[in-house]
Amino acid sequence: MKVNAFARLAVGAGAGALALGALALPAQADPAAGTHGTLVGLGSDTTQDVLNAVAAAVPGNLLASYDATGSSTVATRVGGTAVPRANGSGAGRDLLRLATGQTTSANIATASGGTLPVTTQDVFGSIDFARSSSGPSAADVRPDGVLTYIPFASDAVTYAVAPNSVVPSNLTKDQLKDIYQGAYDRVQVLGGVSSLLRPTDTPAAGSTTVKLTTFIPQAGSGTRSYWLGQVGITENDISTSKYPNVTDKDFAGQQVQEHHGQALVSGTPDQDAGAIAPFSAGQWVAQANGKVTDNRAGVVLGKVAGTSAVQGSGTAYSLDPAYAGYTRLVYDIVPSRLADDPSSDIHKAFVGTDSEVCKQSSVITAYGFGLLTGGVKCGDTTTRAYAAATSPSSITLGALPSSTVGRAATLSATVTSVGVGGGTVTFAKVSGGVATTIASAKVAAGDSVKATASWTPTAVGTTDVLAYFVPALAGVDAPAPTATAPLVATAVPAVSSTTTVAVSSKPMVGHTMTLSARVSATKYASGKVSFYDGSTRLGTVPFSTTTHTAKLAIKATRTAYSVKAVYQPASTTVVKSSSSSSLSVRVAKDSSSVSVATIKSVHASYHGSVSVRIVATGVTPTGTVTVRQGSVVLGHATLRSGAARITLPRLSVGTHHLVVSYSGSTTVASSTSSVKSIKVVR
């Protein structure tokens, strides 16, 4: 990261080389006994304290961050087995790689100074993220990496020396590089002025010299990785002793713990005077301000290129934005699969500027780190590393059973999962080169697990079925799907059905008559029912698979029917069609009434007339009407459209009382009017 990017952090003004002393009580380290967070993290010593504080500020026990030092193991889950306490960024990263199955075995550095052999089976489900004070190596970076390095703050790194040090208090980057590569091996002090000497230099007369000792933090430390990169040294250089002056053991032979000053004061006064080690400015500020345990042991921070990494005094230190030395991003490493899933707790905790971690800006600055206000934002997911494990997981499709349509078939597959982490088996049918999911089953952890699921064929024929496995471990590639195999589905013999028919009570011509069919069977299929009068179809209606009935309403137009119902299922592979026996239905004639218009008075020399309408429900009456006076028939007429006009003979002067009768028809009953009067005048 460039110096000018770091200078954009809002952290105040500068200070020179600073002496350190013991301060106040530390913040909480590991989660309290009996408390377990949803997301567990281990790793970097540099960021352990700020992540502890962030975890405390985020509500709901979402985060649990465990220190790099302390007991050799920690139990991160309720009832879970203990896992190694990863000491350093590399150790935390490798523990996460194991937990995701990206690698299946590794030696994890611990605070004891040694390593513990660990397998995926030992730790899956026990760690969710890793703290890291350095990014991935260029060789491991890849756009499809299964781990995502998510930056949340910026840190400055400078060099620290003992309180009695004679190492110059202001060095350039080139001088620091030369010191670590052995180009300078001593410090000469003459007249109170320190200067660096090369191996071939002869000390000035009257001067004293002190041997330079160049410390680096323990193996697996992110600060170690970062510092070696800045001074041009590789881990291979260390293992081959290319630079024998560089050591991760202090003068007492103990492991150099990053950001602890003890190594710089572990020797004789002369040894301490020439000792130098990298130190995180963020850790220094947090320790100086009493946020965490003060492990500085009185050591002093030096300037780089005339600039100090920190500013302030007492318990009010902060980063100096004018620092022109070494700056870096610090990260939380998470599984990429979960970072990309907006519904996951990992995404909510770490991804984006509005994530739970990134919202804790005041906590981040209080612990000596800078906010990211430049091109790289807090919560960025661009940096990814590590290819997915070439999966030794496998899946074998079990023998497919013969089946029948409508009946569940059992599908099975045997899975061997990397790291015994389990996952999900999905069964799919393949048609035209397209695979469509038909069933799935969860696979519990185990070396070889049989997964079963059921699927019900809906059509007769052969279905090509395959299975594929998605491991639960986020660092593992899925094995190739199985080859397809045929599943043959035959038709289930259709069951018989019986249909009966009924008619609503007291049907009457001209009124609605309801025809009902009931189907009886051991299973049913949707379909339709047709009703017939003899061979004439009266209508077709849907069949209800809930009530097992069908109903048709018609208007009765005659007095006799021969009704039959025929059930026609949509699928004859389920149930057979059936017909009822014919039901003879007698329908009552429609009732009628005689409506007589007002009869006008008539002169004795003229013929009078009577206008009549026969009223019935739903039908037009036919037949004849007759007018009588007593028993004498005065006239009759045939109905046309239910009405008629009857011309009367000449009647004598006076009032005549008349009655109109309707003869009825094949569908309408007869009826008679009330007495009507006609007045005949001279």
C-alpha positions as CSV (number, residue, x, y, z in Angstrom):
1,M,0.0,0.0,0.0
2,K,1.3,3.4,-0.9
3,V,2.2,6.0,1.8
4,N,-0.2,8.6,0.4
5,A,-3.1,6.3,0.7
6,F,-2.3,5.8,4.4
7,A,-2.0,9.6,4.8
8,R,-5.7,10.0,4.0
9,L,-6.6,8.3,7.3
10,A,-8.2,10.8,9.8
11,V,-5.8,10.1,12.7
12,G,-4.2,13.4,13.9
13,A,-0.7,14.9,13.9
14,G,2.9,13.4,14.5
15,A,5.5,12.6,17.2
16,G,9.0,11.3,17.4
17,A,10.6,8.2,19.0
18,L,8.7,7.4,22.1
19,A,9.5,5.5,25.3
20,L,6.9,3.0,26.5
21,G,5.7,2.1,30.0
22,A,3.0,0.0,31.7
23,L,-0.5,1.3,31.6
24,A,-4.1,0.4,32.5
25,L,-6.0,-2.9,32.6
26,P,-6.6,-4.6,29.2
27,A,-9.8,-5.2,27.3
28,Q,-11.5,-8.6,27.3
29,A,-9.4,-11.2,25.5
30,D,-11.1,-14.5,24.6
31,P,-15.0,-14.6,25.0
32,A,-16.1,-15.1,28.6
33,A,-16.3,-18.7,29.7
34,G,-19.5,-20.3,28.6
35,T,-20.1,-17.7,25.9
36,H,-19.9,-18.8,22.3
37,G,-20.3,-16.6,19.2
38,T,-22.0,-17.4,16.0
39,L,-18.9,-16.7,13.9
40,V,-15.5,-17.8,15.4
41,G,-12.2,-16.2,14.4
42,L,-8.5,-16.9,15.3
43,G,-5.2,-15.8,13.8
44,S,-3.3,-12.5,13.8
45,D,-1.8,-11.1,17.0
46,T,-1.8,-7.7,15.4
47,T,-5.6,-7.5,15.1
48,Q,-6.7,-9.7,17.9
49,D,-7.4,-6.9,20.3
50,V,-9.3,-4.6,17.9
51,L,-11.4,-7.6,16.8
52,N,-12.1,-8.5,20.4
53,A,-13.4,-5.0,20.9
54,V,-15.4,-5.0,17.6
55,A,-16.9,-8.4,18.7
56,A,-18.0,-6.8,22.0
57,A,-19.6,-3.8,20.2
58,V,-21.5,-5.9,17.6
59,P,-24.8,-7.1,19.2
60,G,-26.1,-10.6,19.6
61,N,-22.8,-12.6,20.1
62,L,-22.4,-12.6,16.3
63,L,-18.6,-12.6,16.6
64,A,-16.2,-14.5,18.8
65,S,-12.5,-13.6,18.4
66,Y,-9.9,-15.7,20.3
67,D,-6.4,-14.4,21.1
68,A,-3.3,-15.7,19.4
69,T,-1.7,-16.5,22.7
70,G,-2.9,-18.2,25.8
71,S,-3.9,-21.9,26.2
72,S,-2.7,-24.1,23.4
73,T,-6.3,-25.0,22.4
74,V,-9.8,-23.4,22.6
75,A,-13.3,-24.9,22.5
76,T,-15.2,-22.6,20.2
77,R,-18.6,-24.4,20.2
78,V,-20.9,-25.6,22.9
79,G,-19.9,-29.2,23.5
80,G,-17.4,-29.0,20.7
81,T,-13.9,-30.4,20.7
82,A,-10.9,-28.1,21.3
83,V,-9.0,-26.8,18.3
84,P,-5.4,-25.4,18.2
85,R,-5.1,-21.7,19.2
86,A,-3.7,-20.5,16.0
87,N,-0.9,-18.0,16.7
88,G,-0.5,-15.5,13.8
89,S,-2.1,-14.6,10.5
90,G,-0.7,-17.6,8.6
91,A,-1.8,-20.0,11.3
92,G,-5.3,-18.6,11.4
93,R,-5.5,-18.7,7.6
94,D,-4.3,-22.3,7.5
95,L,-6.8,-23.3,10.2
96,L,-9.6,-21.7,8.1
97,R,-8.3,-23.5,5.0
98,L,-8.5,-26.8,6.9
99,A,-12.0,-25.9,8.2
100,T,-13.2,-25.3,4.6
101,G,-11.5,-28.3,3.2
102,Q,-9.3,-26.3,0.9
103,T,-6.5,-28.3,2.3
104,T,-6.9,-31.4,4.4
105,S,-3.9,-31.4,6.7
106,A,-1.4,-28.8,8.0
107,N,0.8,-28.0,10.9
108,I,-0.6,-25.0,12.9
109,A,1.7,-22.7,14.8
110,T,0.7,-22.1,18.4
111,A,1.8,-19.8,21.2
112,S,4.0,-22.5,22.7
113,G,6.4,-22.0,19.8
114,G,5.7,-25.3,18.2
115,T,3.1,-26.6,15.8
116,L,0.3,-29.1,16.0
117,P,-0.7,-31.4,13.1
118,V,-4.3,-30.8,12.2
119,T,-6.8,-32.3,9.7
120,T,-10.0,-31.0,8.2
121,Q,-11.9,-33.6,10.3
122,D,-10.4,-32.1,13.4
123,V,-11.7,-28.5,12.8
124,F,-14.5,-28.3,10.4
125,G,-17.4,-26.3,11.9
126,S,-15.1,-24.8,14.6
127,I,-13.8,-21.7,12.8
128,D,-15.6,-19.3,10.5
129,F,-13.0,-16.5,9.8
130,A,-9.3,-15.8,10.3
131,R,-7.6,-12.6,11.3
132,S,-4.8,-11.5,9.1
133,S,-2.4,-8.6,9.2
134,S,-1.1,-9.4,5.7
135,G,-2.7,-10.1,2.3
136,P,-2.2,-13.3,0.3
137,S,0.9,-14.0,-1.6
138,A,0.8,-13.1,-5.3
139,A,1.2,-16.8,-6.1
140,D,-2.0,-17.6,-4.2
141,V,-4.2,-14.8,-5.6
142,R,-6.9,-15.9,-8.1
143,P,-10.3,-14.4,-9.0
144,D,-12.1,-17.7,-8.2
145,G,-10.3,-18.1,-4.9
146,V,-12.3,-19.9,-2.2
147,L,-11.1,-17.5,0.5
148,T,-11.8,-13.8,0.4
149,Y,-9.5,-11.3,2.2
150,I,-11.8,-8.5,3.4
151,P,-9.9,-5.3,4.6
152,F,-11.4,-3.5,7.6
153,A,-8.6,-1.1,8.6
154,S,-5.1,0.2,7.9
155,D,-2.0,-0.3,10.1
156,A,1.4,1.2,10.2
157,V,4.6,-0.8,10.9
158,T,7.8,0.6,12.1
159,Y,10.8,-0.7,14.0
160,A,11.2,-1.0,17.8
161,V,14.4,-1.0,19.9
162,A,15.3,-1.5,23.6
163,P,15.2,1.5,26.0
164,N,19.1,1.4,26.1
165,S,19.4,1.0,22.4
166,V,22.2,2.6,20.4
167,V,20.5,1.9,17.1
168,P,19.9,5.2,15.2
169,S,16.4,6.5,16.1
170,N,15.8,7.5,12.5
171,L,16.4,5.1,9.6
172,T,15.5,5.0,5.9
173,K,13.9,2.1,4.3
174,D,17.1,1.3,2.5
175,Q,19.0,1.3,5.7
176,L,16.5,-1.1,7.4
177,K,16.7,-3.4,4.3
178,D,20.5,-3.4,4.6
179,I,20.4,-4.1,8.3
180,Y,18.1,-7.1,7.9
181,Q,20.1,-8.4,4.9
182,G,23.4,-8.2,6.9
183,A,24.9,-5.3,4.9
184,Y,25.2,-3.6,8.3
185,D,26.2,-5.8,11.2
186,R,27.3,-3.3,14.0
187,V,26.5,0.1,15.4
188,Q,29.4,2.5,16.3
189,V,28.9,5.0,19.0
190,L,31.3,8.0,19.0
191,G,30.7,11.1,21.0
192,G,27.1,10.1,21.7
193,V,26.4,9.7,17.9
194,S,25.4,6.3,16.5
195,S,26.3,5.2,13.0
196,L,25.9,1.9,11.2
197,L,29.0,-0.2,10.3
198,R,29.4,-2.7,7.5
199,P,31.3,-6.0,8.1
200,T,34.4,-4.5,6.4
201,D,34.3,-1.2,8.2
202,T,36.9,-0.4,10.9
203,P,35.5,1.3,14.0
204,A,36.8,4.9,14.6
205,A,39.4,5.4,17.3
206,G,37.8,6.0,20.7
207,S,34.4,4.6,19.6
208,T,32.5,1.6,21.0
209,T,30.6,-0.9,18.9
210,V,27.5,-3.1,19.5
211,K,26.4,-6.0,17.4
212,L,23.1,-5.6,15.5
213,T,20.6,-8.4,16.2
214,T,17.6,-8.5,13.8
215,F,14.5,-10.1,15.2
216,I,11.4,-11.2,13.3
217,P,8.2,-12.5,14.8
218,Q,7.2,-16.2,15.2
219,A,6.5,-18.4,12.1
220,G,3.0,-17.9,10.8
221,S,2.8,-14.2,11.8
222,G,1.3,-11.8,9.3
223,T,3.7,-9.1,10.5
224,R,6.6,-11.4,9.9
225,S,5.4,-12.1,6.4
226,Y,4.8,-8.4,5.7
227,W,8.2,-7.2,7.2
228,L,10.2,-9.8,5.3
229,G,8.6,-8.7,2.1
230,Q,9.5,-5.1,2.9
231,V,13.2,-5.9,3.5
232,G,13.5,-8.3,0.5
233,I,13.8,-11.6,2.4
234,T,11.8,-14.8,1.8
235,E,10.9,-17.6,4.1
236,N,13.2,-19.8,2.0
237,D,16.0,-17.4,2.8
238,I,15.3,-18.0,6.5
239,S,15.1,-21.8,6.3
240,T,18.4,-21.9,4.3
241,S,20.1,-19.4,6.6
242,K,20.9,-17.1,3.8
243,Y,20.7,-14.3,6.4
244,P,22.0,-15.9,9.6
245,N,21.6,-12.6,11.5
246,V,17.8,-12.8,11.1
247,T,16.2,-14.9,14.0
248,D,12.7,-15.5,15.5
249,K,14.3,-16.6,18.8
250,D,15.2,-14.0,21.5
251,F,18.4,-13.9,23.5
252,A,17.0,-16.4,25.9
253,G,16.0,-18.8,23.1
254,Q,12.3,-18.1,23.4
255,Q,10.0,-17.5,20.4
256,V,9.7,-13.8,19.4
257,Q,6.0,-13.0,19.8
258,E,4.9,-10.2,17.5
259,H,4.2,-6.8,19.2
260,H,5.7,-8.0,22.5
261,G,8.7,-6.0,23.5
262,Q,10.2,-8.8,25.7
263,A,12.5,-10.1,23.0
264,L,14.3,-6.7,22.8
265,V,15.2,-6.7,26.5
266,S,15.8,-10.5,26.9
267,G,19.7,-10.3,26.7
268,T,22.6,-8.5,28.3
269,P,22.6,-4.7,28.2
270,D,25.1,-4.8,25.2
271,Q,22.9,-7.4,23.4
272,D,19.7,-5.4,24.0
273,A,21.4,-2.2,22.8
274,G,21.8,-3.6,19.3
275,A,18.5,-5.4,19.0
276,I,15.8,-4.4,16.5
277,A,12.3,-5.8,15.6
278,P,9.2,-4.8,13.6
279,F,6.2,-3.5,15.6
280,S,2.6,-2.6,14.7
281,A,1.7,1.0,15.3
282,G,-1.9,0.0,15.9
283,Q,-0.9,-2.5,18.6
284,W,1.5,0.0,20.1
285,V,-1.3,2.6,20.4
286,A,-3.8,0.2,21.9
287,Q,-1.2,-0.9,24.5
288,A,-0.2,2.6,25.3
289,N,-3.8,3.8,25.6
290,G,-4.6,1.0,28.1
291,K,-7.1,-0.7,25.7
292,V,-5.2,-4.0,26.0
293,T,-2.5,-5.6,28.1
294,D,0.7,-3.6,27.8
295,N,3.4,-6.0,26.5
296,R,5.8,-3.3,25.3
297,A,8.4,-3.9,28.0
298,G,9.5,-0.2,27.7
299,V,10.8,-0.5,24.1
300,V,11.0,2.5,21.9
301,L,9.6,3.1,18.3
302,G,12.0,4.5,15.8
303,K,11.3,6.9,12.9
304,V,11.3,6.0,9.2
305,A,12.5,8.6,6.8
306,G,12.2,11.2,9.6
307,T,8.5,10.4,10.3
308,S,6.9,8.8,13.3
309,A,4.2,6.1,13.0
310,V,2.4,7.4,16.1
311,Q,1.6,10.7,17.8
312,G,0.3,11.8,21.2
313,S,1.3,11.2,24.8
314,G,0.2,9.5,28.0
315,T,-2.8,7.4,27.2
316,A,-3.9,9.5,24.2
317,Y,-1.9,8.1,21.3
318,S,-3.0,7.7,17.7
319,L,-1.6,7.0,14.3
320,D,0.3,9.8,12.6
321,P,-1.1,10.5,9.1
322,A,2.2,12.0,8.1
323,Y,4.1,8.7,8.5
324,A,6.2,8.0,5.4
325,G,7.2,4.5,6.4
326,Y,5.4,1.1,6.1
327,T,1.6,0.9,5.9
328,R,-0.6,-2.1,5.2
329,L,-4.2,-3.2,5.1
330,V,-5.4,-5.7,7.8
331,Y,-8.0,-8.3,6.9
332,D,-10.6,-10.8,8.0
333,I,-10.4,-13.9,5.8
334,V,-13.7,-15.6,5.1
335,P,-15.0,-18.3,2.7
336,S,-15.8,-16.8,-0.6
337,R,-19.0,-18.8,-1.0
338,L,-20.4,-17.2,2.1
339,A,-19.1,-13.7,1.3
340,D,-21.1,-13.9,-1.9
341,D,-24.3,-15.0,-0.1
342,P,-26.2,-11.9,1.2
343,S,-28.3,-14.1,3.5
344,S,-25.2,-15.5,5.3
345,D,-24.0,-14.3,8.7
346,I,-20.5,-13.9,7.2
347,H,-21.8,-11.5,4.6
348,K,-23.7,-9.5,7.2
349,A,-20.7,-9.3,9.5
350,F,-17.9,-8.5,7.1
351,V,-19.1,-7.5,3.6
352,G,-19.6,-3.9,2.6
353,T,-19.2,-0.6,4.3
354,D,-22.5,-1.1,6.2
355,S,-21.4,-4.5,7.6
356,E,-21.3,-5.0,11.3
357,V,-17.5,-4.8,11.5
358,C,-17.2,-1.8,9.2
359,K,-19.8,0.1,11.3
360,Q,-17.5,0.0,14.3
361,S,-15.3,2.9,13.1
362,S,-14.8,4.5,16.6
363,V,-13.7,1.1,18.0
364,I,-11.2,0.7,15.1
365,T,-9.6,4.1,15.6
366,A,-9.6,3.7,19.4
367,Y,-7.4,0.6,19.0
368,G,-4.8,2.4,16.9
369,F,-5.9,1.5,13.4
370,G,-6.9,3.8,10.6
371,L,-10.1,3.9,8.7
372,L,-10.2,3.1,5.0
373,T,-11.2,6.2,3.1
374,G,-9.1,5.7,-0.1
375,G,-9.7,3.5,-3.1
376,V,-10.0,0.3,-1.1
377,K,-13.1,0.4,1.2
378,C,-13.8,-1.5,4.4
379,G,-15.7,-4.6,3.5
380,D,-14.3,-4.9,-0.1
381,T,-14.4,-8.5,-1.5
382,T,-12.1,-8.1,-4.4
383,T,-9.0,-9.9,-3.1
384,R,-9.4,-13.7,-3.3
385,A,-7.0,-16.5,-3.0
386,Y,-6.5,-20.3,-3.0
387,A,-7.9,-22.7,-5.6
388,A,-10.6,-25.0,-4.4
389,A,-9.3,-28.4,-3.3
390,T,-9.3,-30.8,-6.2
391,S,-11.9,-32.9,-4.6
392,P,-11.3,-36.4,-3.6
393,S,-15.0,-36.4,-2.8
394,S,-16.9,-38.9,-5.0
395,I,-20.5,-39.8,-5.7
396,T,-22.0,-43.1,-7.0
397,L,-25.6,-43.4,-8.1
398,G,-27.3,-46.4,-6.6
399,A,-29.3,-48.9,-8.7
400,L,-32.6,-47.3,-9.8
401,P,-35.7,-49.3,-9.1
402,S,-38.6,-50.0,-11.5
403,S,-41.5,-47.8,-10.6
404,T,-45.1,-47.1,-11.4
405,V,-46.7,-43.8,-12.2
406,G,-48.0,-42.0,-9.1
407,R,-45.9,-44.1,-6.7
408,A,-42.8,-42.8,-5.0
409,A,-39.5,-44.3,-6.2
410,T,-36.5,-44.4,-3.8
411,L,-33.3,-42.8,-5.3
412,S,-29.9,-43.4,-3.6
413,A,-26.3,-42.3,-3.9
414,T,-23.2,-43.1,-2.0
415,V,-20.9,-40.2,-1.2
416,T,-17.3,-39.9,0.0
417,S,-16.8,-36.3,1.2
418,V,-13.4,-34.6,1.6
419,G,-12.7,-33.9,5.2
420,V,-15.8,-35.9,6.0
421,G,-17.6,-32.6,5.9
422,G,-20.9,-33.8,4.3
423,G,-23.0,-31.7,1.9
424,T,-26.0,-32.1,-0.3
425,V,-26.8,-34.7,-3.0
426,T,-29.2,-33.6,-5.7
427,F,-30.9,-36.0,-8.1
428,A,-31.9,-34.6,-11.5
429,K,-33.7,-35.9,-14.6
430,V,-32.1,-35.2,-17.9
431,S,-34.0,-34.4,-21.1
432,G,-32.6,-32.8,-24.2
433,G,-29.3,-32.1,-22.4
434,V,-31.1,-30.1,-19.6
435,A,-31.0,-31.4,-16.0
436,T,-34.0,-30.6,-13.8
437,T,-33.8,-31.2,-10.1
438,I,-36.3,-33.8,-8.9
439,A,-35.1,-34.5,-5.3
440,S,-32.3,-33.8,-2.9
441,A,-30.9,-35.1,0.4
442,K,-28.5,-33.8,3.0
443,V,-25.4,-35.8,3.7
444,A,-24.2,-35.9,7.2
445,A,-20.5,-36.0,8.0
446,G,-18.9,-39.4,7.4
447,D,-16.4,-41.2,5.3
448,S,-19.0,-42.9,3.1
449,V,-22.6,-42.0,3.4
450,K,-25.6,-43.2,1.6
451,A,-28.1,-40.5,0.8
452,T,-31.7,-41.3,-0.2
453,A,-34.6,-39.3,-1.5
454,S,-37.9,-40.1,-3.1
455,W,-39.4,-39.0,-6.4
456,T,-42.8,-39.8,-7.9
457,P,-42.9,-40.4,-11.7
458,T,-45.9,-38.7,-13.3
459,A,-45.8,-40.3,-16.8
460,V,-45.2,-43.8,-18.2
461,G,-41.8,-44.2,-19.8
462,T,-38.0,-44.0,-19.1
463,T,-36.4,-41.1,-17.3
464,D,-32.7,-40.6,-17.4
465,V,-31.5,-39.8,-13.8
466,L,-28.1,-38.5,-12.5
467,A,-26.9,-37.3,-9.1
468,Y,-24.4,-34.7,-8.1
469,F,-22.8,-33.7,-4.8
470,V,-22.1,-30.2,-3.4
471,P,-19.8,-30.4,-0.4
472,A,-20.7,-28.4,2.7
473,L,-17.1,-27.3,3.0
474,A,-16.6,-24.0,1.2
475,G,-13.1,-24.7,0.1
476,V,-13.9,-27.9,-1.8
477,D,-14.7,-28.4,-5.5
478,A,-17.7,-30.6,-6.2
479,P,-17.0,-33.9,-7.9
480,A,-18.3,-34.5,-11.4
481,P,-21.9,-35.6,-11.6
482,T,-22.6,-39.3,-12.1
483,A,-23.5,-40.7,-15.4
484,T,-27.2,-41.0,-16.2
485,A,-29.1,-44.2,-15.5
486,P,-32.6,-45.1,-16.7
487,L,-35.6,-45.2,-14.4
488,V,-38.5,-47.0,-16.0
489,A,-42.0,-46.1,-14.9
490,T,-45.0,-48.3,-15.8
491,A,-48.7,-47.5,-15.6
492,V,-50.5,-48.5,-12.4
493,P,-53.6,-50.6,-13.2
494,A,-56.6,-48.4,-13.2
495,V,-59.2,-49.1,-10.5
496,S,-62.9,-49.7,-11.2
497,S,-65.5,-47.0,-10.6
498,T,-69.3,-47.1,-10.1
499,T,-71.5,-44.2,-11.0
500,T,-75.0,-43.6,-9.7
501,V,-77.5,-40.9,-10.8
502,A,-80.2,-39.0,-8.9
503,V,-82.7,-36.2,-9.6
504,S,-83.9,-33.4,-7.3
505,S,-87.2,-34.1,-5.6
506,K,-90.6,-33.1,-7.1
507,P,-89.4,-31.9,-10.4
508,M,-91.9,-29.7,-12.4
509,V,-92.0,-28.7,-16.0
510,G,-90.6,-25.2,-16.6
511,H,-88.6,-25.3,-13.4
512,T,-85.0,-26.2,-12.7
513,M,-84.3,-29.8,-12.2
514,T,-80.9,-30.9,-10.7
515,L,-79.2,-34.0,-11.9
516,S,-76.6,-35.5,-9.6
517,A,-73.9,-38.1,-10.2
518,R,-71.8,-39.8,-7.5
519,V,-68.7,-41.8,-8.3
520,S,-67.4,-44.5,-6.0
521,A,-63.8,-45.8,-6.3
522,T,-60.7,-46.5,-4.3
523,K,-58.8,-43.6,-5.9
524,Y,-60.0,-40.8,-8.1
525,A,-58.8,-38.6,-11.0
526,S,-60.2,-35.4,-12.2
527,G,-62.4,-35.5,-15.2
528,K,-66.0,-34.9,-16.3
529,V,-69.5,-36.3,-16.1
530,S,-71.9,-36.2,-19.0
531,F,-75.7,-36.5,-18.3
532,Y,-78.0,-38.1,-20.9
533,D,-81.7,-38.4,-21.6
534,G,-81.7,-41.6,-23.5
535,S,-79.2,-41.0,-26.2
536,T,-79.5,-37.2,-26.0
537,R,-76.7,-35.5,-24.1
538,L,-78.1,-32.9,-21.6
539,G,-74.8,-31.4,-20.6
540,T,-71.2,-32.1,-19.3
541,V,-69.7,-30.8,-16.1
542,P,-66.4,-31.2,-14.2
543,F,-66.0,-34.0,-11.7
544,S,-65.0,-33.0,-8.1
545,T,-62.3,-35.2,-6.7
546,T,-63.1,-33.7,-3.3
547,T,-66.8,-34.5,-3.1
548,H,-66.7,-37.3,-5.7
549,T,-69.8,-35.8,-7.3
550,A,-70.9,-33.8,-10.3
551,K,-74.2,-31.8,-10.7
552,L,-76.0,-30.4,-13.7
553,A,-79.0,-28.1,-13.5
554,I,-81.5,-28.1,-16.5
555,K,-85.0,-26.7,-17.1
556,A,-87.6,-29.5,-17.3
557,T,-89.5,-29.3,-20.6
558,R,-91.5,-32.4,-20.5
559,T,-93.0,-34.8,-18.0
560,A,-90.8,-37.9,-18.5
561,Y,-87.0,-38.4,-18.8
562,S,-84.7,-41.4,-18.8
563,V,-81.6,-40.0,-17.1
564,K,-78.1,-41.6,-17.2
565,A,-74.6,-40.3,-16.0
566,V,-71.3,-41.2,-17.6
567,Y,-68.0,-40.5,-15.6
568,Q,-65.0,-39.9,-17.9
569,P,-61.7,-39.5,-15.9
570,A,-58.9,-37.4,-17.2
571,S,-56.4,-40.2,-16.6
572,T,-57.6,-43.7,-17.3
573,T,-54.3,-45.0,-15.8
574,V,-55.7,-44.2,-12.4
575,V,-59.4,-45.0,-12.5
576,K,-61.7,-46.5,-15.1
577,S,-64.7,-44.7,-16.6
578,S,-68.2,-45.9,-15.6
579,S,-71.9,-45.3,-16.5
580,S,-74.9,-45.3,-14.3
581,S,-78.1,-47.3,-15.0
582,S,-80.9,-45.3,-16.5
583,L,-83.3,-43.6,-14.1
584,S,-86.9,-43.0,-15.1
585,V,-88.0,-39.6,-14.0
586,R,-91.6,-38.4,-13.8
587,V,-92.0,-34.6,-14.0
588,A,-95.2,-32.9,-12.8
589,K,-97.0,-30.5,-15.2
590,D,-96.4,-26.9,-14.7
591,S,-99.2,-25.1,-12.8
592,S,-101.2,-22.4,-14.7
593,S,-103.5,-19.5,-14.0
594,V,-106.1,-17.8,-16.3
595,S,-105.7,-14.0,-16.6
596,V,-108.8,-12.3,-18.1
597,A,-108.6,-8.7,-19.3
598,T,-111.3,-6.3,-18.2
599,I,-114.5,-7.0,-20.3
600,K,-116.0,-3.8,-21.7
601,S,-119.8,-3.1,-21.7
602,V,-121.4,-3.9,-25.0
603,H,-124.6,-2.8,-26.9
604,A,-127.2,-5.5,-27.2
605,S,-126.9,-5.3,-31.0
606,Y,-123.2,-6.1,-31.0
607,H,-120.9,-9.1,-30.1
608,G,-118.8,-8.7,-27.0
609,S,-115.3,-10.3,-26.6
610,V,-113.1,-11.7,-23.9
611,S,-109.2,-11.5,-24.0
612,V,-107.4,-14.3,-22.1
613,R,-103.8,-15.1,-21.3
614,I,-102.7,-18.3,-19.7
615,V,-99.8,-17.8,-17.3
616,A,-97.2,-20.7,-16.5
617,T,-93.6,-20.7,-15.3
618,G,-90.9,-21.3,-17.8
619,V,-93.1,-22.7,-20.6
620,T,-95.6,-21.2,-23.1
621,P,-99.0,-22.9,-22.6
622,T,-100.8,-24.4,-25.6
623,G,-104.3,-25.8,-25.9
624,T,-107.8,-24.2,-25.8
625,V,-109.8,-21.8,-23.6
626,T,-113.6,-21.9,-23.2
627,V,-116.1,-19.2,-22.0
628,R,-119.2,-20.3,-20.1
629,Q,-122.2,-18.7,-18.5
630,G,-123.2,-21.3,-16.1
631,S,-123.3,-24.5,-18.1
632,V,-123.8,-22.7,-21.4
633,V,-120.7,-22.5,-23.6
634,L,-120.5,-19.1,-25.1
635,G,-117.3,-19.6,-27.1
636,H,-113.8,-21.1,-27.3
637,A,-110.5,-20.4,-28.9
638,T,-107.0,-21.9,-29.5
639,L,-104.1,-20.3,-27.6
640,R,-101.4,-18.6,-29.6
641,S,-98.3,-17.7,-27.7
642,G,-100.3,-18.4,-24.5
643,A,-103.1,-16.0,-25.4
644,A,-106.5,-16.0,-27.1
645,R,-109.5,-13.7,-27.9
646,I,-113.0,-15.2,-27.8
647,T,-115.9,-13.5,-29.6
648,L,-119.2,-13.8,-27.7
649,P,-122.7,-14.2,-29.2
650,R,-125.2,-11.3,-28.9
651,L,-126.4,-11.3,-25.3
652,S,-129.6,-9.9,-23.8
653,V,-129.7,-6.6,-22.0
654,G,-128.4,-7.0,-18.4
655,T,-125.4,-8.3,-16.5
656,H,-124.0,-11.7,-17.5
657,H,-121.5,-13.7,-15.2
658,L,-118.9,-15.6,-17.2
659,V,-116.1,-18.1,-16.3
660,V,-113.1,-18.9,-18.5
661,S,-111.5,-22.3,-18.4
662,Y,-108.2,-23.6,-19.8
663,S,-108.1,-27.2,-21.0
664,G,-104.4,-27.8,-20.1
665,S,-101.7,-29.5,-22.3
666,T,-99.2,-32.3,-22.1
667,T,-96.9,-30.0,-20.0
668,V,-99.2,-27.5,-18.3
669,A,-102.1,-28.3,-15.9
670,S,-105.7,-27.0,-16.6
671,S,-107.1,-24.0,-14.7
672,T,-110.2,-21.8,-14.4
673,S,-110.6,-18.1,-13.9
674,S,-112.7,-16.4,-11.3
675,V,-116.2,-15.1,-12.3
676,K,-116.1,-12.2,-14.7
677,S,-119.0,-9.9,-15.6
678,I,-120.1,-8.3,-18.8
679,K,-122.8,-5.6,-19.0
680,V,-125.1,-5.5,-22.0
681,V,-127.0,-2.2,-22.6
682,R,-129.7,-1.0,-25.1
